[in-house]
Amino acid sequence: MVSYVSVLLYGVGGIVVAGMALLVAFQEKLVYVPVVPGLTKSYPMTPARLRLLYEDVWLRSSDGVKLHSWFIKLFPECRGPTILFFQENAGNIAHRLEMVRIMLQRLQCNVFMLSYRGYGASEGFPSQLGITKDAQAALDHLFQRTDIDTSRIIVFGRSLGGAVGSVLTKNNPDKVAAIILENTFTSILDMAGVLLPFLKWFIGKSSSKGPRLLNFLVRSPWNTIDVIGEIKQPILFLSGLQDEMVPPSHMQMLYAKAAARNQQCSFVEFPNGMHMDTWLSGGDRYWSTIQEFLEKTVPQKNSDSKQDFEAR
């Protein structure tokens, strides 16, 4: 009997040690995936391929990392809302161009797409601290532009991008008018238990069932659940109920935390939405939901309507 108990204890200990080793050695590779297996790090296409009007924008983060971005306009003099778009953790901004093309048309907006450090043509290596600086550099750039209405900057973040956008929005109440979150997680700490179920007893934030002994090992915790309650601007939550990556319960927890302190929160579910295709499976309802949110939070000015008509 004792031998069986010993074997069991050794087995559990081995699992814990293996989990710690995986976290220490490979966590950045698990959280950040600039290169999707089978594809290259370079952009498979540019906005020009979709006949979109754009400019390449090169930025420097506060720690000196060179970053690449695309600023895409609906038309040259468009003064509509400008959406600062933060992507998921895998691939690069080129993989989101088809969605952005439709976004431009349906929302009559401009879109700024940032390549996180280590992604696409940007230099450096991804980390939570670094990407937070990258996002700030992108917002500061937009706020200095004279060809957009800087009072109508909206942050849009999907999955990891929602975590990035939440930090940026909290830190810049005077620059960001509102934020849209789609299929975002409560924390990487909670996601560790989703991706590697045996870790849920040792790592976690909102849904941990154990003592969280290994939380200190996570270098990019992205604790969105802690940040969301501090955001004062309007928040739109878009949740795909068939999300195969981030449990929809994460979005529900984020909404509950935000709505307890912020009366300008809206939560919309899409029954057929998966992690990456909610914008597609949601159809007209998806885009009309965002359009209504924009009309409410960053309404078009009369002078803008006249300028847009003349530009066309």
Backbone bond lengths (Angstrom), bond angles and torsions (degrees), N, CA, C in turn:
res aa  C-N    CA-C-N  psi(-1)  N-CA   C-N-CA  omega(-1)  CA-C   N-CA-C  phi
1 M - - - 1.467 - - 1.525 110.76 -
2 V 1.344 114.58 -44.06 1.463 118.70 -179.42 1.517 111.00 -61.55
3 S 1.312 115.89 -38.15 1.458 119.73 -178.24 1.517 111.36 -64.30
4 Y 1.349 116.90 -38.06 1.454 120.28 178.41 1.529 110.85 -65.33
5 V 1.337 115.55 -42.49 1.471 119.96 178.26 1.524 110.34 -62.37
6 S 1.308 115.75 -41.65 1.465 119.79 179.59 1.523 110.99 -62.69
7 V 1.326 114.85 -44.37 1.468 119.22 178.92 1.523 110.30 -60.86
8 L 1.339 115.93 -42.91 1.458 120.23 179.45 1.518 111.07 -61.69
9 L 1.332 116.06 -45.52 1.461 119.30 -179.69 1.517 111.56 -64.07
10 Y 1.319 115.25 -41.81 1.460 118.79 177.29 1.523 110.95 -62.63
11 G 1.324 115.95 -38.04 1.463 120.10 179.82 1.511 111.95 -64.55
12 V 1.349 115.46 -46.57 1.465 119.80 178.25 1.521 110.23 -62.41
13 G 1.332 115.42 -43.03 1.465 119.03 178.19 1.506 111.93 -61.04
14 G 1.321 116.21 -39.26 1.470 119.58 178.31 1.511 112.38 -64.07
15 I 1.339 116.01 -39.38 1.469 120.14 178.33 1.526 110.68 -63.27
16 V 1.340 115.77 -43.63 1.471 120.05 179.50 1.522 110.53 -62.18
17 V 1.311 116.01 -46.56 1.468 120.04 179.73 1.521 110.70 -62.10
18 A 1.346 116.20 -42.57 1.468 120.13 179.07 1.523 110.33 -62.82
19 G 1.340 115.48 -41.12 1.463 119.05 178.40 1.512 112.02 -63.45
20 M 1.319 116.70 -42.12 1.462 120.95 177.81 1.519 110.72 -62.54
21 A 1.314 116.65 -41.74 1.464 120.56 -179.81 1.523 110.89 -64.00
22 L 1.335 116.28 -42.15 1.469 120.09 178.54 1.527 110.64 -62.34
23 L 1.338 116.22 -43.98 1.460 120.48 -178.79 1.522 111.96 -62.73
24 V 1.307 115.59 -45.93 1.459 120.10 -177.12 1.525 111.15 -66.53
25 A 1.327 116.74 -42.66 1.457 120.40 -171.74 1.523 113.99 -86.04
26 F 1.344 117.62 -35.21 1.465 118.83 -167.66 1.523 114.86 -124.59
27 Q 1.326 118.57 8.88 1.464 117.29 -172.33 1.518 113.51 -62.52
28 E 1.333 119.15 -38.61 1.461 119.55 177.98 1.532 111.40 -62.00
29 K 1.321 116.15 -35.85 1.463 119.78 179.34 1.526 111.75 -70.94
30 L 1.331 116.72 -24.70 1.452 120.74 177.26 1.526 111.28 -81.31
31 V 1.325 116.53 -37.99 1.466 120.99 -176.87 1.522 111.48 -81.90
32 Y 1.330 116.88 -41.41 1.466 121.68 -175.76 1.529 109.17 -114.68
33 V 1.332 115.35 123.72 1.476 120.73 -177.18 1.534 108.63 -128.80
34 P 1.335 117.70 74.65 1.470 120.36 -178.43 1.523 113.23 -62.41
35 V 1.336 115.91 -28.63 1.465 119.87 -178.24 1.527 108.64 -117.41
36 V 1.325 116.30 114.24 1.454 121.00 177.01 1.527 108.28 -74.31
37 P 1.333 118.42 133.42 1.466 120.70 179.69 1.523 112.28 -50.38
38 G 1.329 115.35 129.38 1.455 120.55 -179.07 1.512 114.12 93.54
39 L 1.340 116.65 -10.10 1.470 121.16 179.37 1.522 109.48 -117.88
40 T 1.328 116.50 170.72 1.456 121.11 178.65 1.522 110.32 -100.68
41 K 1.333 116.05 165.70 1.468 120.77 179.19 1.528 111.69 -72.17
42 S 1.322 117.24 -24.89 1.465 120.95 -177.85 1.523 111.22 -71.56
43 Y 1.326 115.61 162.93 1.453 121.28 179.30 1.525 110.40 -72.32
44 P 1.326 119.12 128.35 1.467 120.44 177.26 1.524 112.50 -71.25
45 M 1.327 116.99 -19.23 1.464 121.10 176.37 1.518 108.43 -162.47
46 T 1.307 116.11 170.38 1.459 122.23 176.14 1.527 108.20 -118.83
47 P 1.328 117.76 169.53 1.467 119.42 178.68 1.529 112.92 -58.24
48 A 1.329 117.06 -24.41 1.470 119.92 -179.69 1.520 111.55 -60.30
49 R 1.306 116.89 -32.65 1.467 120.31 -179.59 1.523 111.57 -62.60
50 L 1.321 115.52 -29.49 1.465 120.24 177.97 1.525 111.19 -97.67
51 R 1.330 115.46 12.60 1.467 122.53 178.32 1.527 111.68 59.50
52 L 1.319 114.98 41.31 1.450 120.47 177.33 1.522 110.41 -99.45
53 L 1.305 116.31 142.09 1.463 122.37 178.50 1.525 108.37 -80.21
54 Y 1.339 117.05 119.09 1.463 118.26 -174.83 1.522 111.16 -150.49
55 E 1.320 114.39 168.06 1.456 121.26 171.92 1.523 109.12 -135.99
56 D 1.324 116.10 144.71 1.460 121.08 171.83 1.522 107.70 -78.24
57 V 1.317 116.40 128.97 1.458 121.47 179.56 1.530 108.17 -120.12
58 W 1.321 115.72 125.49 1.464 121.21 177.82 1.515 108.26 -108.60
59 L 1.323 115.92 130.07 1.461 122.45 -176.86 1.520 110.50 -122.63
60 R 1.325 115.72 163.71 1.451 122.28 170.51 1.515 107.72 -121.28
61 S 1.318 116.93 124.11 1.463 119.73 174.85 1.526 108.70 -71.50
62 S 1.303 116.38 169.61 1.468 120.06 -176.55 1.522 112.72 -64.49
63 D 1.339 117.78 -18.69 1.462 120.02 176.82 1.528 112.39 -101.68
64 G 1.335 115.51 14.57 1.450 120.64 171.03 1.511 117.44 90.50
65 V 1.325 119.00 2.25 1.466 121.34 -178.99 1.532 109.69 -75.25
66 K 1.332 116.20 134.17 1.457 121.91 179.76 1.518 110.33 -83.62
67 L 1.324 115.46 126.40 1.466 121.78 -174.28 1.518 111.26 -120.71
68 H 1.329 115.18 145.20 1.458 120.29 177.43 1.529 110.33 -110.11
69 S 1.329 115.61 143.88 1.465 121.33 178.63 1.525 109.84 -145.92
70 W 1.308 114.60 161.81 1.463 121.22 169.29 1.520 108.73 -117.55
71 F 1.329 116.21 130.98 1.458 120.60 171.36 1.516 106.95 -108.40
72 I 1.324 116.08 113.30 1.462 122.15 -173.51 1.519 108.92 -110.23
73 K 1.333 115.55 127.20 1.465 121.08 -179.16 1.528 110.98 -111.39
74 L 1.319 114.46 145.88 1.454 119.44 176.43 1.522 109.96 -65.23
75 F 1.320 116.55 -44.01 1.464 124.28 172.22 1.524 106.95 -156.14
76 P 1.338 119.06 162.65 1.475 121.62 -168.49 1.522 116.17 -51.77
77 E 1.326 118.14 -41.18 1.462 120.58 -175.29 1.522 113.13 -102.32
78 C 1.309 117.60 21.52 1.471 120.84 -177.22 1.526 110.97 -62.98
79 R 1.329 115.77 122.77 1.468 121.62 177.47 1.523 111.02 -111.15
80 G 1.321 115.48 19.65 1.453 119.47 177.86 1.512 110.92 -70.62
81 P 1.332 117.36 -174.09 1.469 120.03 178.75 1.523 110.98 -59.42
82 T 1.303 116.55 149.73 1.468 121.49 173.46 1.516 107.94 -112.19
83 I 1.321 115.74 121.00 1.457 121.60 -178.94 1.529 109.50 -97.76
84 L 1.315 115.75 121.58 1.462 122.54 175.27 1.521 106.68 -91.20
85 F 1.328 115.89 107.04 1.468 122.50 -168.90 1.523 111.62 -97.75
86 F 1.338 115.60 126.13 1.463 121.95 175.98 1.522 109.18 -115.96
87 Q 1.322 115.95 122.50 1.458 122.17 -173.41 1.528 113.25 -81.95
88 E 1.331 114.24 177.44 1.457 122.17 175.22 1.528 109.42 -72.98
89 N 1.329 116.71 -171.72 1.468 119.68 -173.47 1.520 114.12 -84.97
90 A 1.331 118.78 -15.23 1.472 121.00 -173.51 1.524 112.23 -112.28
91 G 1.340 115.59 141.37 1.459 120.01 178.32 1.509 112.23 81.89
92 N 1.326 116.40 -161.27 1.464 120.11 -179.73 1.520 111.00 -135.44
93 I 1.317 115.91 -179.07 1.469 119.91 -172.61 1.520 112.80 -63.97
94 A 1.322 118.05 -25.10 1.462 119.81 179.44 1.519 111.68 -63.53
95 H 1.327 116.68 -29.76 1.458 120.46 -179.85 1.527 112.26 -71.49
96 R 1.331 117.72 -8.17 1.472 121.63 179.74 1.528 112.11 -107.44
97 L 1.311 117.82 5.72 1.463 120.26 -173.31 1.522 113.69 -65.58
98 E 1.317 117.77 -36.33 1.464 119.10 -179.45 1.527 110.22 -64.87
99 M 1.306 116.51 -40.50 1.462 120.10 176.84 1.530 110.68 -65.53
100 V 1.330 116.68 -41.69 1.461 120.61 -179.64 1.525 111.05 -66.62
101 R 1.312 117.14 -35.09 1.478 120.22 176.83 1.528 110.50 -58.01
102 I 1.303 116.56 -45.17 1.462 120.43 178.64 1.522 110.56 -69.37
103 M 1.320 116.71 -37.12 1.469 121.31 177.76 1.526 111.14 -57.67
104 L 1.316 116.76 -45.01 1.458 121.35 178.44 1.524 111.40 -58.17
105 Q 1.313 115.40 -46.60 1.454 120.57 -176.17 1.524 112.33 -69.34
106 R 1.329 115.85 -43.96 1.463 119.41 -174.30 1.525 112.73 -77.46
107 L 1.336 117.02 -33.21 1.461 120.25 -174.60 1.527 113.69 -103.33
108 Q 1.340 116.75 -5.95 1.474 121.04 179.49 1.533 110.30 52.56
109 C 1.325 114.86 55.58 1.458 120.39 -173.24 1.520 111.42 -132.55
110 N 1.324 115.80 174.75 1.457 123.17 167.13 1.536 107.33 -100.75
111 V 1.325 116.86 155.93 1.462 120.46 178.57 1.526 110.08 -134.38
112 F 1.322 116.19 127.95 1.457 122.14 175.29 1.520 107.75 -107.37
113 M 1.339 116.84 119.48 1.465 122.61 -176.95 1.524 109.33 -110.91
114 L 1.320 115.66 116.54 1.459 121.62 -178.94 1.520 111.33 -98.19
115 S 1.334 115.89 133.00 1.464 120.33 169.10 1.517 107.76 -89.04
116 Y 1.340 116.48 116.19 1.452 119.03 175.81 1.532 110.12 -58.04
117 R 1.309 117.22 157.52 1.469 120.77 175.16 1.534 109.86 -55.09
118 G 1.330 114.73 135.33 1.457 119.76 -177.77 1.510 114.28 85.38
119 Y 1.329 117.05 -6.88 1.463 122.55 179.48 1.520 110.22 -107.31
120 G 1.340 116.42 146.84 1.451 120.05 175.92 1.515 112.48 53.39
121 A 1.337 116.26 -128.24 1.457 121.29 -178.92 1.524 113.25 -92.56
122 S 1.324 117.73 2.88 1.461 120.55 179.42 1.528 110.79 -77.31
123 E 1.319 115.31 148.94 1.457 120.79 179.46 1.529 110.32 -87.24
124 G 1.319 116.17 177.62 1.451 121.68 174.11 1.521 114.55 86.85
125 F 1.330 114.47 -169.98 1.457 122.68 -178.57 1.521 108.46 -130.71
126 P 1.330 118.38 137.15 1.469 120.37 -174.83 1.519 113.99 -70.69
127 S 1.323 115.11 143.28 1.463 123.95 173.88 1.525 106.50 -160.28
128 Q 1.317 117.19 163.51 1.463 119.14 -179.49 1.525 111.11 -63.46
129 L 1.312 117.36 -47.07 1.458 120.46 -179.59 1.522 110.54 -61.71
130 G 1.330 116.66 -43.41 1.448 120.43 -178.31 1.515 113.04 -66.03
131 I 1.320 117.44 -46.55 1.465 120.63 -178.57 1.523 110.97 -66.70
132 T 1.325 117.12 -32.75 1.460 119.80 174.85 1.532 110.48 -60.83
133 K 1.326 116.49 -40.12 1.465 120.54 176.80 1.522 111.21 -68.47
134 D 1.333 117.17 -36.34 1.463 121.06 178.52 1.523 110.74 -62.26
135 A 1.318 116.19 -45.22 1.458 120.82 -179.42 1.532 110.81 -61.77
136 Q 1.326 116.40 -40.31 1.461 119.90 178.99 1.523 110.84 -65.08
137 A 1.318 116.95 -38.71 1.467 120.39 178.32 1.523 110.63 -62.44
138 A 1.326 117.18 -39.64 1.466 120.83 179.28 1.519 110.90 -65.50
139 L 1.325 117.13 -44.74 1.467 120.37 179.93 1.521 110.81 -65.38
140 D 1.322 117.70 -42.70 1.464 120.81 179.15 1.523 110.76 -60.78
141 H 1.339 116.04 -38.81 1.461 119.58 177.21 1.531 110.86 -61.82
142 L 1.319 116.36 -47.77 1.465 119.56 -179.59 1.523 111.38 -61.17
143 F 1.314 116.22 -40.08 1.458 119.81 -175.71 1.527 111.88 -68.81
144 Q 1.313 116.58 -19.32 1.463 120.60 179.14 1.529 112.72 -91.30
145 R 1.299 117.23 -9.45 1.470 120.03 -177.97 1.526 110.57 -73.09
146 T 1.333 115.45 148.80 1.464 120.53 179.29 1.521 112.43 -106.49
147 D 1.337 116.65 -3.18 1.468 119.87 -176.96 1.526 112.54 -100.93
148 I 1.334 118.13 10.44 1.454 121.54 175.05 1.522 109.07 -132.92
149 D 1.322 115.82 165.34 1.461 121.24 174.14 1.521 107.26 -88.53
150 T 1.321 116.93 103.60 1.471 120.85 -174.63 1.534 112.84 -71.51
151 S 1.328 117.64 -7.41 1.463 119.88 175.98 1.521 111.25 -85.11
152 R 1.346 116.27 -1.56 1.474 120.54 -176.14 1.530 110.98 -123.54
153 I 1.322 116.74 40.97 1.469 121.28 177.39 1.529 108.90 -90.46
154 I 1.323 116.01 122.40 1.459 123.32 -179.82 1.520 108.91 -115.16
155 V 1.313 117.83 133.02 1.465 122.03 174.71 1.529 108.85 -90.95
156 F 1.328 115.43 133.21 1.469 121.31 175.66 1.528 107.60 -125.17
157 G 1.338 117.03 123.00 1.450 120.02 179.59 1.514 111.85 -134.81
158 R 1.323 115.43 131.91 1.463 120.90 176.49 1.524 109.20 -112.71
159 S 1.338 116.92 131.57 1.460 122.60 177.68 1.531 109.99 57.43
160 L 1.336 118.65 -120.01 1.464 120.91 177.17 1.522 110.34 -55.10
161 G 1.327 116.72 -38.08 1.460 120.67 179.58 1.514 112.90 -59.52
162 G 1.338 116.93 -30.01 1.456 120.08 176.38 1.514 112.06 -68.17
163 A 1.331 115.98 -36.62 1.465 120.22 176.47 1.524 110.20 -66.42
164 V 1.331 115.92 -44.20 1.471 121.20 178.16 1.518 110.22 -61.40
165 G 1.322 116.14 -48.41 1.457 121.18 -177.82 1.509 113.66 -64.92
166 S 1.332 116.86 -33.34 1.460 120.08 -179.71 1.523 111.21 -65.35
167 V 1.324 116.49 -44.10 1.466 120.27 178.02 1.529 110.09 -61.87
168 L 1.321 116.26 -45.08 1.464 120.60 -179.10 1.522 111.03 -62.41
169 T 1.311 116.85 -44.11 1.466 121.35 -178.32 1.528 111.13 -64.81
170 K 1.312 116.75 -43.25 1.468 120.67 177.84 1.525 111.45 -60.56
171 N 1.328 115.30 -40.45 1.465 119.89 -175.85 1.522 113.84 -79.14
172 N 1.332 117.17 -10.12 1.468 120.15 -174.83 1.529 112.09 -134.87
173 P 1.319 117.34 62.42 1.468 119.40 -178.98 1.516 113.62 -64.56
174 D 1.333 117.26 -20.11 1.460 121.16 -179.10 1.528 112.74 -92.28
175 K 1.314 117.75 -6.99 1.469 120.82 -177.24 1.526 113.43 -116.12
176 V 1.320 117.08 -30.43 1.465 121.04 -178.91 1.525 108.59 -101.67
177 A 1.349 116.24 124.27 1.468 120.14 -176.92 1.517 112.19 -79.56
178 A 1.342 117.32 -33.49 1.466 121.39 -177.05 1.523 108.21 -167.68
179 I 1.338 116.28 170.41 1.461 120.68 -179.68 1.522 110.15 -138.57
180 I 1.330 115.15 144.03 1.465 122.86 175.43 1.524 107.52 -117.85
181 L 1.333 116.59 125.19 1.456 122.09 178.93 1.525 109.74 -114.82
182 E 1.326 115.47 132.01 1.460 119.85 179.14 1.533 109.94 -127.83
183 N 1.326 116.10 124.36 1.467 122.84 174.75 1.537 112.30 47.04
184 T 1.316 114.42 53.01 1.469 121.58 -177.12 1.531 110.22 -101.69
185 F 1.307 116.28 148.09 1.462 121.93 -178.92 1.525 111.64 -89.78
186 T 1.334 115.43 158.60 1.458 120.44 177.17 1.517 111.44 -71.23
187 S 1.333 116.35 -37.16 1.452 122.11 -177.88 1.523 109.14 -170.62
188 I 1.325 116.05 149.01 1.464 119.68 172.04 1.524 109.95 -62.57
189 L 1.324 116.34 -29.82 1.462 120.49 177.60 1.530 110.55 -59.97
190 D 1.339 116.13 -41.52 1.459 120.03 177.25 1.524 111.44 -71.88
191 M 1.327 116.62 -35.61 1.462 120.24 -179.45 1.522 111.99 -68.08
192 A 1.328 117.40 -26.17 1.465 119.94 178.28 1.521 110.40 -58.73
193 G 1.337 116.35 -40.38 1.451 120.71 179.03 1.514 113.61 -73.15
194 V 1.346 116.31 -21.53 1.462 120.73 176.38 1.519 110.45 -77.13
195 L 1.325 116.05 -44.75 1.461 120.80 -177.52 1.523 112.25 -77.97
196 L 1.339 116.64 -36.01 1.468 122.11 178.78 1.529 107.20 -128.17
197 P 1.342 117.16 85.58 1.473 121.88 -170.51 1.526 115.23 -50.93
198 F 1.336 118.60 -34.29 1.457 118.81 -177.88 1.526 112.32 -66.48
199 L 1.349 116.75 -18.14 1.465 120.12 -179.27 1.526 113.15 -79.34
200 K 1.355 117.16 -13.55 1.466 118.61 -176.02 1.525 112.41 -63.77
201 W 1.340 116.99 -17.46 1.457 120.00 177.61 1.530 112.12 -82.54
202 F 1.325 115.95 -11.06 1.462 119.32 -174.19 1.526 113.41 -124.65
203 I 1.352 116.43 -18.18 1.460 121.19 -178.84 1.514 108.41 -133.11
204 G 1.310 117.04 140.62 1.455 119.10 176.24 1.506 112.28 168.96
205 K 1.325 114.26 167.21 1.455 121.02 177.65 1.529 109.02 -127.41
206 S 1.347 116.24 -77.87 1.456 120.56 -176.59 1.517 113.05 -85.63
207 S 1.343 116.94 -31.04 1.461 119.73 -172.08 1.528 112.98 -117.86
208 S 1.321 117.26 18.24 1.462 119.94 -178.69 1.522 111.32 -67.08
209 K 1.335 115.74 139.00 1.452 121.14 177.91 1.529 111.74 -105.09
210 G 1.305 116.48 0.58 1.444 120.06 -174.91 1.516 113.24 -125.90
211 P 1.302 117.13 -165.22 1.472 122.11 -175.14 1.527 114.50 -81.70
212 R 1.336 117.97 -2.14 1.473 121.89 175.99 1.523 111.89 58.99
213 L 1.298 116.81 40.01 1.456 120.94 -175.09 1.523 113.24 -66.99
214 L 1.345 117.02 -24.17 1.458 119.55 -174.04 1.526 113.63 -102.89
215 N 1.328 118.12 6.80 1.466 120.38 -179.54 1.520 112.42 -54.64
216 F 1.318 115.79 -35.79 1.470 120.09 -175.52 1.521 112.47 -64.91
217 L 1.330 117.31 -16.87 1.460 120.54 -179.13 1.526 113.10 -81.14
218 V 1.326 117.55 -15.76 1.464 121.66 -174.83 1.526 109.44 -83.32
219 R 1.327 115.64 116.12 1.470 120.95 -175.56 1.530 112.61 -85.21
220 S 1.317 117.37 -21.12 1.469 121.19 178.31 1.527 109.06 -125.90
221 P 1.325 118.03 74.19 1.476 119.67 -175.20 1.525 114.43 -71.68
222 W 1.334 117.97 -27.18 1.469 121.86 -179.73 1.529 110.49 41.83
223 N 1.310 116.33 67.13 1.468 122.12 -177.52 1.533 111.06 -82.02
224 T 1.316 115.77 72.90 1.465 120.79 -179.13 1.524 111.43 -59.59
225 I 1.317 117.36 -33.05 1.462 121.09 -178.91 1.526 111.37 -62.35
226 D 1.322 117.76 -27.14 1.465 120.89 177.41 1.526 111.54 -82.98
227 V 1.311 115.51 -30.96 1.471 120.85 -175.94 1.524 111.87 -80.78
228 I 1.319 116.84 -37.86 1.468 121.12 -169.52 1.519 112.89 -60.58
229 G 1.328 117.18 -32.46 1.457 120.51 -179.60 1.509 113.95 -73.78
230 E 1.335 117.00 -9.90 1.459 121.17 179.91 1.522 112.71 -100.41
231 I 1.311 117.75 -1.86 1.466 121.24 179.38 1.520 109.74 -80.38
232 K 1.322 116.49 128.25 1.459 121.77 -177.76 1.531 112.33 -96.97
233 Q 1.322 117.15 -21.28 1.451 121.30 -177.38 1.532 111.49 -76.58
234 P 1.339 117.65 163.83 1.466 121.35 176.41 1.536 111.01 -59.23
235 I 1.333 116.07 142.77 1.462 121.99 -179.49 1.519 109.57 -129.82
236 L 1.323 116.50 130.93 1.463 122.71 173.44 1.521 108.27 -111.84
237 F 1.329 116.47 122.70 1.461 122.69 178.35 1.526 109.16 -102.54
238 L 1.327 116.93 123.84 1.461 122.75 178.07 1.525 107.84 -114.71
239 S 1.332 116.88 114.19 1.462 121.07 -172.48 1.525 112.15 -119.57
240 G 1.332 116.01 119.55 1.459 121.54 174.30 1.524 109.34 -86.66
241 L 1.315 117.65 117.89 1.459 121.40 -172.91 1.524 113.57 -75.15
242 Q 1.331 117.95 -10.39 1.467 121.42 176.38 1.526 111.08 -103.61
243 D 1.324 116.76 18.74 1.467 120.95 -179.03 1.528 109.76 -56.83
244 E 1.329 115.69 119.27 1.453 121.33 -177.48 1.525 112.91 -92.19
245 M 1.333 117.08 -4.90 1.462 121.64 -178.83 1.525 112.26 -107.54
246 V 1.313 115.92 -56.50 1.463 121.86 -179.85 1.530 108.51 -105.07
247 P 1.327 118.79 117.25 1.464 120.10 179.29 1.531 111.02 -54.54
248 P 1.332 118.38 132.02 1.473 120.49 178.62 1.523 113.59 -53.99
249 S 1.321 117.36 -23.48 1.468 120.26 178.35 1.527 111.48 -60.90
250 H 1.332 117.30 -25.89 1.468 119.96 177.71 1.528 110.44 -63.78
251 M 1.325 116.33 -43.33 1.465 119.56 178.90 1.529 110.75 -66.33
252 Q 1.308 116.73 -36.89 1.460 120.25 178.56 1.524 110.86 -64.31
253 M 1.334 116.96 -40.43 1.459 120.51 178.12 1.520 111.66 -67.14
254 L 1.338 116.31 -39.05 1.466 119.51 178.20 1.523 110.67 -63.77
255 Y 1.327 115.93 -43.63 1.469 119.99 179.53 1.532 110.84 -62.26
256 A 1.327 116.39 -45.27 1.466 119.95 -179.15 1.526 111.25 -60.55
257 K 1.325 116.01 -41.28 1.467 120.19 179.85 1.529 110.49 -66.12
258 A 1.330 116.61 -42.76 1.464 120.16 -178.63 1.519 111.88 -70.05
259 A 1.328 116.81 -45.68 1.466 121.31 -174.85 1.520 112.12 -66.33
260 A 1.318 117.58 -22.75 1.463 120.55 178.28 1.523 111.77 -66.62
261 R 1.336 116.20 -21.71 1.468 120.33 -177.45 1.519 113.71 -123.06
262 N 1.311 116.68 -12.89 1.460 120.87 -173.56 1.526 108.65 -131.86
263 Q 1.310 117.17 115.83 1.461 121.56 -177.40 1.529 112.81 -81.51
264 Q 1.329 116.40 -1.34 1.469 119.91 -178.36 1.537 111.24 -102.25
265 C 1.321 116.57 42.16 1.467 121.70 -178.58 1.519 110.73 -111.72
266 S 1.319 116.03 139.68 1.461 122.17 175.92 1.523 108.79 -129.61
267 F 1.333 116.53 140.77 1.460 122.12 -178.17 1.519 108.64 -126.85
268 V 1.344 116.49 122.15 1.466 121.12 -177.78 1.519 109.08 -128.44
269 E 1.327 116.75 129.94 1.456 122.60 -179.59 1.528 111.07 -104.64
270 F 1.335 115.03 146.73 1.455 122.12 177.22 1.528 107.53 -124.05
271 P 1.336 116.64 106.43 1.475 121.47 -170.96 1.525 114.96 -54.60
272 N 1.335 117.96 -33.26 1.465 120.51 -176.26 1.524 113.38 -101.50
273 G 1.307 116.95 3.77 1.458 120.33 -174.22 1.515 113.29 -73.94
274 M 1.341 116.40 128.09 1.460 122.25 172.79 1.523 108.58 -99.91
275 H 1.331 116.88 -177.26 1.457 119.87 -171.49 1.531 112.36 -59.60
276 M 1.312 116.57 -43.33 1.463 120.36 -173.46 1.522 114.22 -102.89
277 D 1.338 118.14 -14.48 1.463 118.35 -170.69 1.520 114.48 -117.16
278 T 1.332 117.96 16.96 1.459 119.27 -179.83 1.520 110.76 -58.10
279 W 1.320 116.76 -36.54 1.469 120.58 179.14 1.534 111.21 -63.93
280 L 1.314 116.48 -28.87 1.467 120.90 -178.91 1.526 111.36 -87.93
281 S 1.328 116.31 -49.35 1.471 119.54 -178.12 1.524 111.86 -70.69
282 G 1.334 116.36 -24.13 1.462 119.69 179.90 1.512 113.97 -71.81
283 G 1.345 116.96 -18.92 1.457 121.19 176.16 1.517 114.45 58.36
284 D 1.320 115.95 -145.59 1.462 121.69 -177.04 1.526 112.02 -61.13
285 R 1.329 116.10 -34.30 1.465 119.36 -177.91 1.525 111.09 -63.50
286 Y 1.323 116.63 -36.30 1.463 121.02 178.91 1.530 109.96 -60.64
287 W 1.325 116.20 -51.48 1.459 120.18 -175.84 1.527 112.27 -71.69
288 S 1.325 117.11 -36.80 1.466 119.00 179.13 1.528 110.92 -67.29
289 T 1.336 116.71 -32.47 1.471 120.49 176.53 1.522 110.67 -62.15
290 I 1.333 116.05 -45.92 1.467 119.60 179.53 1.521 110.28 -67.99
291 Q 1.336 116.88 -40.31 1.462 120.54 -179.39 1.529 110.77 -60.28
292 E 1.306 117.17 -43.84 1.460 121.01 178.84 1.529 111.14 -63.70
293 F 1.327 115.97 -37.66 1.462 120.72 178.25 1.525 110.54 -64.62
294 L 1.327 116.85 -42.59 1.464 120.64 178.90 1.523 111.22 -66.00
295 E 1.308 116.51 -41.86 1.470 120.23 -179.63 1.526 111.18 -62.97
296 K 1.306 115.60 -30.82 1.465 120.37 -179.40 1.526 112.29 -81.54
297 T 1.330 116.43 -39.00 1.471 119.86 -173.06 1.523 113.82 -93.98
298 V 1.347 117.23 -34.71 1.467 120.45 179.53 1.535 108.46 -133.40
299 P 1.317 116.67 67.28 1.469 120.24 -176.01 1.524 112.52 -61.68
300 Q 1.321 114.04 148.25 1.459 119.77 -180.00 1.520 110.27 -70.27
301 K 1.324 115.48 139.48 1.454 120.77 179.00 1.517 109.55 -88.63
302 N 1.318 116.80 153.19 1.464 120.82 -178.22 1.517 111.61 -58.76
303 S 1.332 116.77 -40.15 1.468 120.10 -179.88 1.517 110.41 -64.87
304 D 1.350 116.92 -33.70 1.448 120.51 178.56 1.515 111.07 -67.32
305 S 1.323 116.97 -39.04 1.456 121.05 -179.91 1.517 110.43 -60.72
306 K 1.331 115.72 -41.30 1.452 120.36 -179.83 1.534 110.82 -67.63
307 Q 1.332 116.80 -43.33 1.466 120.59 -179.50 1.522 110.93 -65.13
308 D 1.332 117.56 -40.11 1.449 120.98 179.58 1.527 111.09 -65.16
309 F 1.339 116.33 -39.22 1.460 119.92 178.97 1.526 110.86 -64.96
310 E 1.344 116.10 -42.66 1.466 119.72 -179.92 1.519 111.09 -67.25
311 A 1.338 116.98 -36.78 1.479 120.75 -179.30 1.512 111.60 -65.61
312 R 1.312 116.13 -30.40 1.446 119.77 -179.19 1.518 111.75 -81.07
